[in-house]
């Protein structure tokens, strides 16, 4: 462990470092020294570092101090707020999870005003916009060559994904896509028929049905809209991605090598999913984030679909090396709740129980993604850990109670959203804020008003440090502390002190810092100087800029 002190003028100018206990001494930058390695030589910085059986606890901690983000992860973290767009079949059936048997004509927006969506997202401060191209029901918001269950059978055939990505780029926002691995439209037809019959019997006998079962029964007279590939027990075999279809307009480019091809060993559904991935990356890219989760609404009914994540990640990396993949290697992870709140001790460096290139990373965390502690020294050094990864947190939350728009629900207030910003971006995470458009194809006016006010308040409070008073002091009620995460995340404990009327007083403490730690104070403080003391660190701390802010009117 090391201890260093950062002192800054109350205006929040560029930070300097002074030796511990020399607040009044001449300030110098901290010397960069080799971290203790626990034997085995220097640790080379990397985004994924293996742990071996020979590693001592000290060596493991030294390795953790040298886990660093990749280029795509750095850009993702700096964007802070991502707009999430859930819009699809569920918008028109007033559901959260669909069945996959819905009539494609049900998806009938009056308009798809993607420009209005994106203007709203930009006003709230988002720098990346991510749309749900396919939710668990399997209906695709783009004209895929590989499924009959898409907008091609909807009135007007609106290519929502195309309108969305074009509008986002026109407004200078980065683009992300959520493609749910789960797919109700691809449930095996014969199995589905038998399942519906069993549910009708269960209902007739007075059994209690789950929400998934009730949805299935409501649509029980219809078969799944796809080709029966999800959980059908098909064997793993060789496939070529893209799998060209009859009359495929890409054939010449594929044969000439202008478009890449991949040989993969997967089952039928994984081949289908990878073909969708290929369409999205090659026709709607570049993509800065690709989102996939592990939900399976039909698991309790006996449907199991084994995903070859290693093949998925390999293809995605080849198509777009800098894309941040939710749950993927060199990607980002779920914060562990859907409330938009990060932990007060939030580590971007975490242990995994297998190579993160082989499986969805959430399932490789030793105690799961919802554990209170996922990155402490105790977690890093416990048995079963095979790798250390840069795997930062994404705090997801919806602006409304549901992920899809429901007419009877109301949006969060600007004050609630500001609080979530401080508890996500201010706790070393990013805020993934879902804003669902209505079936009219627009974001409701009430949502727009609160989101705009939220963005304005974030910019007012955190857009620049608070100005100093006439006497040279500064009055503030927020301290934003940062590490230079290009060199990793190292700080384990720190304290904030302020010089008030000539006397240094402790005003706040914290554990992890990472990209940014915002510390709200109980009451405004007026001080001439502020200093940050690092009390515990895994290696020489590399602090970034510390700034002072005021949220109180």
ZALUMZA-888774 format. One line per field, with one value per residue (C-alpha): residue number from 1; x negated, y negated, z negated. Coordinates in Angstrom, 3 decimals. Layout:
! ZALUMZA-888774
num	[NUM, ...]
x	[X, ...]
y	[Y, ...]
z	[Z, ...]
//
This chain:
! ZALUMZA-888774
num	[1, 2, 3, 4, 5, 6, 7, 8, 9, 10, 11, 12, 13, 14, 15, 16, 17, 18, 19, 20, 21, 22, 23, 24, 25, 26, 27, 28, 29, 30, 31, 32, 33, 34, 35, 36, 37, 38, 39, 40, 41, 42, 43, 44, 45, 46, 47, 48, 49, 50, 51, 52, 53, 54, 55, 56, 57, 58, 59, 60, 61, 62, 63, 64, 65, 66, 67, 68, 69, 70, 71, 72, 73, 74, 75, 76, 77, 78, 79, 80, 81, 82, 83, 84, 85, 86, 87, 88, 89, 90, 91, 92, 93, 94, 95, 96, 97, 98, 99, 100, 101, 102, 103, 104, 105, 106, 107, 108, 109, 110, 111, 112, 113, 114, 115, 116, 117, 118, 119, 120, 121, 122, 123, 124, 125, 126, 127, 128, 129, 130, 131, 132, 133, 134, 135, 136, 137, 138, 139, 140, 141, 142, 143, 144, 145, 146, 147, 148, 149, 150, 151, 152, 153, 154, 155, 156, 157, 158, 159, 160, 161, 162, 163, 164, 165, 166, 167, 168, 169, 170, 171, 172, 173, 174, 175, 176, 177, 178, 179, 180, 181, 182, 183, 184, 185, 186, 187, 188, 189, 190, 191, 192, 193, 194, 195, 196, 197, 198, 199, 200, 201, 202, 203, 204, 205, 206, 207, 208, 209, 210, 211, 212, 213, 214, 215, 216, 217, 218, 219, 220, 221, 222, 223, 224, 225, 226, 227, 228, 229, 230, 231, 232, 233, 234, 235, 236, 237, 238, 239, 240, 241, 242, 243, 244, 245, 246, 247, 248, 249, 250, 251, 252, 253, 254, 255, 256, 257, 258, 259, 260, 261, 262, 263, 264, 265, 266, 267, 268, 269, 270, 271, 272, 273, 274, 275, 276, 277, 278, 279, 280, 281, 282, 283, 284, 285, 286, 287, 288, 289, 290, 291, 292, 293, 294, 295, 296, 297, 298, 299, 300, 301, 302, 303, 304, 305, 306, 307, 308, 309, 310, 311, 312, 313, 314, 315, 316, 317, 318, 319, 320, 321, 322, 323, 324, 325, 326, 327, 328, 329, 330, 331, 332, 333, 334, 335, 336, 337, 338, 339, 340, 341, 342, 343, 344, 345, 346, 347, 348, 349, 350, 351, 352, 353, 354, 355, 356, 357, 358, 359, 360, 361, 362, 363, 364, 365, 366, 367, 368, 369, 370, 371, 372, 373, 374, 375, 376, 377, 378, 379, 380, 381, 382, 383, 384, 385, 386, 387, 388, 389, 390, 391, 392, 393, 394, 395, 396, 397, 398, 399, 400, 401, 402, 403, 404, 405, 406, 407, 408, 409, 410, 411, 412, 413, 414, 415, 416, 417, 418, 419, 420, 421, 422, 423, 424, 425, 426, 427, 428, 429, 430, 431, 432, 433, 434, 435, 436, 437, 438, 439, 440, 441, 442, 443, 444, 445, 446, 447, 448, 449, 450, 451, 452, 453, 454, 455, 456, 457, 458, 459, 460, 461, 462, 463, 464, 465, 466, 467, 468, 469, 470, 471, 472, 473, 474, 475, 476, 477, 478, 479, 480, 481, 482, 483, 484, 485, 486, 487, 488, 489, 490, 491, 492, 493, 494, 495, 496, 497, 498, 499, 500, 501, 502, 503, 504, 505, 506, 507, 508, 509, 510, 511, 512, 513, 514, 515, 516, 517, 518, 519, 520, 521, 522, 523, 524, 525, 526, 527, 528, 529, 530, 531, 532, 533, 534, 535, 536, 537, 538, 539, 540, 541, 542, 543, 544, 545, 546, 547, 548, 549, 550, 551, 552, 553]
x	[0.000, -1.094, 0.140, 0.022, 1.647, 3.097, 3.515, 5.430, 6.480, 10.146, 10.900, 10.121, 7.021, 4.773, 3.818, 0.395, -1.074, -2.960, -4.505, -2.244, -2.321, -3.803, -0.672, -2.558, -5.631, -6.591, -4.449, -5.976, -4.544, -4.600, -7.456, -6.481, -7.930, -7.718, -4.891, -5.688, -5.315, -5.406, -8.089, -8.153, -9.351, -7.502, -3.859, -3.103, 0.119, 2.984, 6.782, 6.867, 4.102, 4.037, 3.577, 1.369, 1.124, -2.324, -1.101, -1.326, 1.378, -1.088, -1.727, 2.009, 2.541, -0.383, 1.237, 4.566, 2.831, 1.683, 5.006, 5.873, 8.747, 8.639, 9.283, 12.984, 13.492, 11.825, 14.102, 17.163, 16.386, 15.811, 19.195, 20.827, 24.485, 25.934, 29.522, 31.283, 34.292, 36.790, 39.270, 40.819, 43.651, 44.123, 44.831, 47.972, 49.102, 48.548, 46.222, 42.698, 41.860, 43.567, 44.402, 42.824, 46.127, 47.517, 48.885, 46.231, 48.992, 49.496, 46.329, 47.840, 46.353, 48.061, 44.581, 41.016, 39.678, 36.121, 34.929, 37.164, 35.826, 32.219, 32.791, 34.239, 31.277, 28.812, 30.653, 30.352, 26.593, 26.228, 23.294, 24.248, 27.683, 28.472, 31.574, 33.170, 32.977, 34.498, 35.979, 36.771, 39.876, 37.623, 39.269, 36.542, 36.718, 34.662, 35.233, 33.178, 32.620, 32.848, 36.261, 39.850, 40.677, 39.662, 40.802, 41.020, 44.479, 45.517, 47.477, 45.072, 42.089, 40.377, 36.661, 36.426, 32.773, 31.762, 33.671, 32.235, 28.552, 28.741, 30.359, 27.885, 24.932, 26.522, 26.676, 23.082, 24.017, 22.269, 24.379, 25.043, 27.345, 29.032, 29.688, 31.295, 29.921, 33.258, 35.915, 39.551, 40.225, 37.676, 39.204, 39.682, 43.205, 44.076, 42.769, 44.737, 47.990, 47.485, 46.535, 49.654, 51.814, 50.152, 50.727, 54.417, 54.698, 52.848, 55.173, 58.278, 57.090, 56.692, 52.910, 51.058, 49.533, 46.440, 46.469, 44.580, 47.189, 50.097, 48.579, 48.091, 51.713, 53.019, 51.364, 51.844, 53.749, 50.694, 47.417, 44.001, 43.159, 39.705, 38.191, 37.918, 34.176, 34.091, 33.483, 34.224, 31.330, 29.508, 25.935, 22.868, 21.512, 19.565, 21.310, 20.141, 21.042, 22.632, 24.789, 25.813, 29.491, 31.122, 30.634, 28.344, 27.235, 23.920, 22.812, 20.320, 18.723, 18.399, 16.845, 14.398, 13.355, 14.673, 16.887, 15.293, 16.427, 16.086, 16.107, 17.761, 18.748, 22.148, 25.711, 28.595, 29.673, 26.166, 25.652, 28.877, 27.788, 24.360, 25.945, 27.980, 24.801, 23.096, 25.954, 25.955, 22.206, 21.662, 24.780, 25.368, 21.872, 19.619, 21.054, 19.507, 21.469, 23.119, 25.489, 26.500, 27.772, 28.545, 32.323, 34.330, 38.059, 38.662, 36.007, 38.587, 40.598, 37.630, 36.137, 32.357, 30.209, 26.457, 24.651, 21.132, 20.025, 16.441, 17.495, 19.738, 16.954, 14.438, 16.657, 17.568, 13.928, 12.940, 15.759, 15.162, 12.179, 13.012, 16.700, 17.496, 19.567, 21.856, 20.639, 17.837, 14.052, 12.707, 16.317, 18.591, 20.676, 24.069, 23.797, 25.966, 29.323, 31.762, 32.014, 29.172, 27.081, 23.419, 21.713, 19.940, 16.941, 17.042, 14.060, 13.415, 10.782, 12.496, 11.596, 13.131, 13.230, 12.425, 11.005, 13.482, 13.022, 14.901, 18.125, 20.476, 18.495, 21.323, 21.431, 17.688, 17.650, 16.930, 19.941, 22.127, 22.857, 25.090, 22.546, 21.783, 18.055, 16.708, 13.204, 11.586, 8.255, 10.161, 12.061, 8.968, 6.948, 9.529, 9.284, 10.761, 9.726, 8.049, 8.010, 8.158, 10.056, 10.888, 14.677, 16.318, 19.883, 22.847, 25.763, 28.995, 32.365, 35.523, 36.967, 40.326, 41.343, 41.278, 38.616, 41.254, 43.716, 47.025, 49.643, 50.480, 46.886, 45.095, 41.459, 38.874, 38.349, 35.241, 34.294, 34.496, 32.365, 29.752, 29.501, 28.986, 26.253, 24.313, 24.846, 23.728, 21.328, 20.262, 19.471, 17.184, 19.943, 21.783, 25.510, 27.526, 30.839, 33.752, 36.220, 38.987, 40.982, 44.744, 46.723, 47.189, 43.489, 42.407, 41.061, 43.851, 43.713, 43.604, 40.483, 38.850, 39.387, 37.871, 34.988, 34.117, 34.166, 31.955, 29.389, 29.389, 28.766, 25.874, 24.275, 24.855, 23.371, 20.663, 19.985, 17.211, 15.792, 17.493, 16.079, 14.161, 15.522, 14.251, 11.917, 10.286, 12.180, 14.644, 18.017, 18.917, 20.954, 19.583, 16.052, 15.284, 12.128, 10.596, 7.883, 5.980, 7.500, 5.236, 2.848, 5.503, 7.545, 5.485, 6.885, 8.573, 9.165, 8.846, 9.825, 10.770, 9.719, 10.450, 8.544, 11.226, 10.217, 6.601, 7.278, 7.362, 10.559, 11.654, 14.880, 15.296, 13.855, 14.165, 12.898, 12.588, 12.222, 11.724, 12.944, 14.770, 15.994, 18.459, 18.762, 21.842, 21.299, 23.884, 23.697, 21.791, 18.173, 16.184, 12.443, 9.245, 7.715, 8.656, 6.404, 6.875, 4.949, 4.691, 4.691, 4.450, 3.541, 2.560, -0.402, -1.588, 1.673, 2.153, 4.718, 6.452, 8.064, 10.071, 12.798, 15.214, 18.889, 22.046, 25.487, 27.347, 29.227]
y	[0.000, -3.571, -6.946, -10.216, -13.602, -15.786, -19.496, -21.923, -25.501, -25.851, -26.867, -23.321, -23.977, -21.235, -18.939, -18.622, -16.069, -16.659, -14.154, -13.010, -15.444, -18.340, -20.316, -23.551, -22.308, -22.977, -20.707, -18.304, -15.629, -12.149, -9.990, -7.037, -3.936, -0.252, 1.418, 4.336, 7.442, 10.151, 11.968, 12.991, 9.716, 6.650, 6.932, 5.845, 3.753, 5.482, 5.521, 9.228, 10.797, 14.522, 15.702, 18.758, 21.330, 19.959, 16.409, 15.212, 12.893, 10.015, 10.951, 11.098, 7.622, 6.328, 7.809, 6.183, 2.806, 3.225, 4.230, 1.341, 0.475, 0.891, -2.013, -1.206, -0.931, -4.305, -6.002, -4.265, -5.396, -9.011, -9.217, -8.774, -8.564, -6.161, -6.419, -3.044, -2.663, 0.139, -0.068, 2.892, 5.377, 4.972, 1.267, 2.250, 5.172, 3.241, 5.955, 6.182, 9.642, 10.918, 14.424, 14.515, 15.509, 11.987, 10.966, 8.819, 6.414, 5.485, 3.430, 0.367, -2.944, -6.079, -7.448, -6.629, -10.042, -8.937, -12.535, -13.489, -10.570, -11.510, -15.209, -14.186, -11.931, -14.654, -17.137, -14.769, -14.532, -11.185, -10.746, -7.244, -5.954, -2.230, -0.636, 2.742, 4.296, 7.554, 8.200, 11.603, 12.034, 12.183, 9.517, 7.619, 3.863, 4.222, 6.250, 9.369, 12.002, 14.751, 14.488, 14.057, 12.361, 8.774, 5.325, 6.638, 7.941, 4.755, 1.844, -0.382, 1.879, -0.786, -0.046, -1.456, -0.558, -2.399, -5.550, -5.400, -5.009, -7.595, -10.137, -9.437, -10.033, -13.160, -14.536, -13.436, -10.614, -7.249, -4.154, -0.924, 2.039, 4.528, 7.903, 10.219, 13.772, 15.119, 15.548, 16.586, 16.479, 19.278, 21.715, 25.167, 25.326, 28.872, 28.215, 24.965, 26.713, 29.271, 26.571, 24.514, 27.607, 28.227, 24.629, 24.822, 27.930, 26.262, 23.285, 25.464, 27.294, 24.016, 23.853, 20.581, 19.338, 17.174, 13.962, 15.779, 18.546, 16.095, 14.247, 17.508, 18.527, 15.155, 15.774, 19.533, 19.819, 18.654, 20.484, 18.878, 16.527, 17.944, 21.219, 23.206, 22.847, 21.781, 24.727, 27.318, 29.575, 29.204, 30.441, 28.250, 28.248, 26.065, 22.981, 20.140, 16.606, 14.905, 17.770, 16.544, 16.882, 17.162, 13.936, 12.525, 9.021, 9.523, 12.556, 10.792, 8.871, 12.042, 14.023, 11.205, 10.847, 7.315, 8.628, 11.022, 14.585, 16.715, 20.435, 21.213, 24.373, 23.768, 25.098, 23.872, 21.000, 19.696, 19.635, 17.645, 15.210, 14.739, 14.002, 11.239, 9.951, 9.883, 7.928, 5.343, 4.764, 4.681, 2.699, 0.422, 0.053, -1.191, -0.223, -1.512, 0.828, 4.182, 5.356, 8.942, 10.486, 13.938, 13.776, 16.886, 16.572, 20.206, 21.872, 22.987, 24.594, 26.793, 24.873, 24.677, 22.941, 23.310, 20.282, 20.502, 17.175, 17.817, 17.948, 14.909, 12.851, 13.978, 12.859, 9.549, 8.742, 9.475, 7.283, 4.399, 4.661, 1.540, 2.281, 2.604, 5.759, 6.077, 9.171, 9.709, 9.734, 6.186, 5.141, 3.909, 5.572, 5.218, 3.200, 5.784, 3.989, 2.234, -0.870, -2.806, -2.759, -1.816, -0.414, -2.827, -0.560, 0.081, 1.838, 1.899, 4.603, 7.870, 11.565, 14.258, 18.028, 18.707, 16.926, 14.068, 14.675, 17.961, 17.094, 14.253, 12.385, 11.891, 15.618, 15.792, 13.455, 15.706, 14.511, 13.309, 9.838, 8.796, 9.430, 6.440, 7.098, 8.134, 6.675, 6.403, 7.983, 10.871, 11.500, 11.204, 13.701, 16.367, 19.829, 20.472, 17.143, 17.643, 14.147, 10.469, 8.248, 4.616, 5.015, 1.697, 1.302, 0.111, -1.036, -0.436, -1.919, -2.903, -6.395, -4.736, -1.755, 0.508, 0.890, 0.440, -2.432, -1.904, -4.700, -4.494, -4.983, -8.232, -9.269, -9.961, -13.559, -15.568, -15.501, -11.703, -11.429, -13.841, -11.687, -8.600, -10.401, -11.027, -7.414, -5.892, -8.163, -9.473, -5.935, -4.759, -3.459, -4.771, -5.475, -3.460, -5.340, -3.779, -6.212, -4.281, -5.900, -5.376, -3.564, -6.977, -6.763, -9.670, -10.206, -11.638, -15.361, -14.729, -12.605, -15.195, -17.952, -16.046, -14.639, -18.059, -19.560, -16.708, -17.339, -21.060, -20.467, -18.064, -20.591, -23.453, -21.603, -19.484, -21.278, -23.270, -23.718, -26.236, -29.770, -31.213, -33.918, -37.519, -36.745, -33.822, -31.057, -28.697, -27.511, -24.005, -20.943, -18.353, -17.015, -15.044, -12.928, -10.992, -8.484, -8.434, -5.102, -4.752, -3.419, -1.277, -1.541, -1.428, -3.562, -1.617, -4.375, -8.154, -11.230, -14.780, -17.697, -21.400, -24.366, -26.355, -29.584, -28.450, -24.985, -21.665, -19.697, -16.343, -16.761, -13.405, -9.921, -7.219, -3.854, -3.354, -6.211, -4.897, -7.072, -9.411, -9.521, -12.267, -12.949, -15.003, -16.889, -17.239, -21.030, -23.603, -24.240, -27.448, -26.783, -28.241, -24.885, -21.224, -18.197, -14.516, -11.971, -8.442, -6.190, -2.818, -1.840, 1.311, -0.491, -4.039, -6.008, -7.966, -10.650, -12.678, -16.070, -16.842, -19.465, -21.265, -21.847, -23.233, -21.696, -23.739, -26.732]
z	[0.000, 0.623, -0.549, 1.390, 1.020, 3.744, 3.057, 5.228, 5.027, 4.245, 7.819, 8.924, 11.023, 12.355, 9.448, 7.932, 5.587, 2.354, -0.017, -2.842, -5.724, -3.744, -2.895, -3.255, -1.417, 2.169, 4.358, 6.854, 9.090, 7.651, 8.804, 10.935, 9.323, 10.062, 8.192, 5.880, 7.968, 5.337, 7.285, 10.913, 12.420, 13.638, 14.670, 18.202, 18.383, 20.203, 20.179, 19.284, 17.154, 16.279, 12.701, 12.272, 9.503, 8.621, 8.032, 4.439, 3.106, 3.481, 7.102, 7.810, 6.349, 8.420, 11.510, 10.607, 10.386, 13.990, 15.547, 17.865, 20.238, 23.989, 26.360, 26.758, 23.003, 22.402, 24.923, 23.497, 19.937, 20.953, 22.647, 19.189, 20.317, 22.878, 24.073, 24.297, 26.589, 26.016, 28.890, 30.628, 30.620, 26.857, 27.369, 29.298, 27.131, 23.870, 22.565, 21.181, 22.526, 25.657, 26.801, 30.247, 31.840, 32.315, 35.699, 37.395, 38.497, 34.843, 35.064, 36.714, 35.539, 36.814, 37.374, 36.349, 35.368, 34.664, 34.922, 31.986, 29.951, 30.635, 29.932, 26.573, 25.813, 26.722, 24.504, 21.538, 22.061, 23.827, 26.179, 27.308, 28.335, 28.299, 29.792, 29.190, 32.648, 31.338, 27.911, 26.372, 28.542, 31.621, 33.784, 35.653, 36.238, 39.406, 42.598, 41.899, 44.565, 41.938, 40.288, 41.479, 38.160, 38.915, 40.006, 43.582, 42.643, 40.833, 42.337, 44.243, 43.469, 41.323, 40.949, 37.433, 36.955, 40.129, 39.155, 35.663, 36.547, 39.325, 37.007, 34.196, 36.486, 37.953, 34.404, 33.625, 31.248, 31.207, 31.898, 30.032, 30.681, 28.358, 29.968, 27.437, 27.615, 26.376, 29.052, 28.580, 32.309, 32.766, 30.255, 31.845, 33.256, 32.145, 28.636, 28.509, 29.425, 26.659, 24.165, 24.897, 24.383, 21.015, 19.978, 20.871, 18.742, 15.889, 16.060, 16.166, 13.045, 11.170, 11.319, 10.950, 14.193, 14.476, 16.517, 19.291, 19.312, 19.319, 22.280, 24.143, 23.514, 24.649, 28.020, 27.913, 31.178, 33.115, 33.752, 33.227, 36.081, 36.820, 37.991, 34.755, 34.096, 30.412, 28.071, 30.756, 29.750, 33.062, 33.239, 33.398, 36.909, 39.313, 40.670, 42.865, 41.760, 43.603, 44.816, 48.238, 49.136, 52.536, 54.475, 51.799, 52.782, 50.974, 52.943, 55.221, 52.350, 50.298, 53.146, 53.964, 50.330, 50.024, 47.234, 44.710, 44.074, 40.967, 40.385, 37.062, 35.235, 33.693, 33.538, 35.700, 33.472, 32.907, 36.671, 37.011, 34.288, 35.867, 39.219, 37.542, 35.885, 39.277, 40.858, 38.092, 38.016, 41.773, 42.714, 39.708, 38.237, 36.884, 33.513, 30.305, 28.036, 28.644, 25.951, 25.241, 22.040, 20.715, 20.225, 21.157, 20.363, 21.346, 19.184, 16.590, 19.382, 20.291, 23.213, 23.044, 25.616, 25.260, 26.666, 28.091, 26.676, 27.724, 31.373, 30.989, 29.405, 32.032, 34.909, 33.255, 32.528, 36.130, 37.460, 35.034, 32.636, 30.613, 30.032, 26.335, 25.796, 22.799, 20.970, 23.464, 23.100, 22.981, 22.548, 19.777, 17.106, 15.487, 12.271, 10.507, 10.275, 12.590, 10.409, 12.048, 8.863, 8.553, 5.482, 3.166, 3.709, 7.458, 9.039, 12.765, 12.216, 11.347, 11.058, 13.249, 12.917, 16.594, 19.603, 20.308, 24.028, 23.680, 21.879, 20.925, 18.293, 15.787, 15.177, 14.577, 11.568, 8.554, 6.554, 9.407, 10.761, 7.846, 5.069, 2.862, 3.215, 6.590, 6.702, 3.261, 2.379, 0.809, 4.043, 6.234, 4.216, 3.429, 4.948, 8.372, 9.916, 13.305, 14.825, 13.883, 16.301, 16.905, 16.718, 15.744, 14.532, 16.550, 14.391, 16.277, 15.390, 17.212, 17.176, 16.568, 14.404, 17.480, 20.149, 22.855, 22.988, 21.207, 21.318, 17.614, 16.424, 15.617, 16.146, 13.464, 12.433, 13.289, 9.602, 9.497, 12.610, 11.243, 8.122, 10.319, 12.265, 9.065, 7.936, 11.246, 13.137, 9.735, 8.572, 11.370, 13.644, 16.672, 16.714, 19.224, 19.223, 21.073, 22.660, 24.438, 27.264, 27.369, 30.063, 31.679, 32.523, 30.322, 26.812, 24.652, 23.927, 20.160, 20.571, 22.832, 20.286, 17.354, 19.389, 20.758, 17.267, 16.066, 18.785, 18.061, 14.365, 14.976, 17.305, 14.849, 11.875, 13.509, 16.776, 15.100, 11.588, 9.344, 9.494, 6.555, 4.268, 4.221, 1.293, 3.119, 1.312, 2.950, 1.675, 2.820, 1.826, 4.262, 4.737, 7.922, 7.612, 10.510, 11.254, 14.512, 15.539, 18.558, 15.893, 14.218, 11.023, 7.865, 5.032, 2.239, -0.311, -0.354, -2.327, -1.350, -3.528, -3.183, -4.567, -6.368, -8.125, -8.084, -9.529, -7.622, -8.266, -6.891, -4.916, -3.152, -2.747, -0.120, 1.001, 4.764, 7.244, 10.784, 13.640, 11.265, 7.689, 6.785, 3.070, 2.113, -1.151, -3.890, -3.631, -1.554, -2.569, -2.041, -1.807, -0.426, 0.514, 0.758, 0.605, 1.419, -0.635, 0.724, -2.354, -0.627, 2.916, 4.812, 6.383, 6.905, 7.288, 10.488, 9.725, 12.371, 11.982, 8.839, 9.197, 6.886, 7.663, 6.131, 6.611, 4.007, 5.401]
//
